[in-house]
């Protein structure tokens, strides 16, 4: 177990972690009262790999079945990990490795047009049938908006669409661009409730096909169109631009390009709304396990680095709203639906895939509930006179859309 024991002694300051090694010996690491979790390490190679890179190799070992949970649940383990993660990063070796990760993040987040397409295909082209098994009926794959403890996932996702629509201050006949349109939920909602024309763009072939199919089914294909296209290749001008859950895939080296493109595509009196995962801490890097297995090229930005690019674009920031725990609730709802359909997903993919997605969904949930992640909605305009002087219009619009 050496040198892993030296790391775990420093790591566990809250709760207790029991580790049964390959030989059956139990090692106890205990701090202040908290969660009690027991794991079994079934491969001697983990003693060394977990010492050097615990965030990456713990996830891989869980996927492979060489790290199993003996006391508690995988949620308990990931929660214990998250609430003690700062202690882990204080270890001298981990400080060096984390500093190196930040130095290389510009290369890790390279999302030119070719890389962006490959990264999207890695995650979003898995299978439409797979995503239908855990998303809401409208297939919104982004943070929902919970206005009541009684809200179902479906209700909360509709709340989100309505909330964003109110911030766009839509008028009949306007032309709207949806950057990263997913399966079309946002675009179809806007066309239905506001009598606008919407163009959605995505790099996912499966999302594109299903979005088109849904537009025809709802008889909205005359006012909603979907294109398999990189946002950088969009031309023309738009009254409104919306981007939900796509900014996380842009990458820090492309932020200036992204906001400059929004500026160029907006009409002089246009409004844009960017909804994104973010972090309340200083700029950092993406966890290596998430980057390798779930979101290659992805990154949750700090507002400081985001706003710096907005300033250089010439756009006005007219409103920022921080959604703190909404994504934790969303991810919990997804994971519950995922587990209820686990047998189907195992047959569709395999058990290793299920453990990978279980680790992703629960790990992301505890990151939002116990660590630094949140969501933000940023409203942008070209002109200072574009929107009303107070936020009263938002409540009015939301009430009208709800009736």
Secondary structure, 3 states (H helix, E strand, C coil): CCCHHHHHHHHCCEEEEEEECCCCCEEEEECEEEEEEEEEECCCHHHHHHHHCHHHHHHHHHHHCCEEEEECCHHHHHHHHHHCHHHHHCCHHHHHHHHHHHHCHHHHCCCCHHHHHHHHHHHHCCCHHHHHCCCCCCCCCCCCCCCCCCCCHHHHHHHHHHHHHHHHCCCCCCEEEEECCCCCHHHHHHHHHHCCEEEEEECCHHHHHHHHHHHHHCCCCCCEEEEECCHHHCCCCEEEEEEECCHHHCCHHHHHHHHHHHHHHEEEEEEEEEEEEEECCCCCCCCHHHHHHHCCCCCCEEHHHHHHHHHHHCCEEEEEEEECCHHHHHHHHHHHHHHHCHHHHHHHCCHHHHHHHHHHHHHHHHHHHHCCEEEEEEEEECCCCCCCCCCHHHHHHHHHHHC
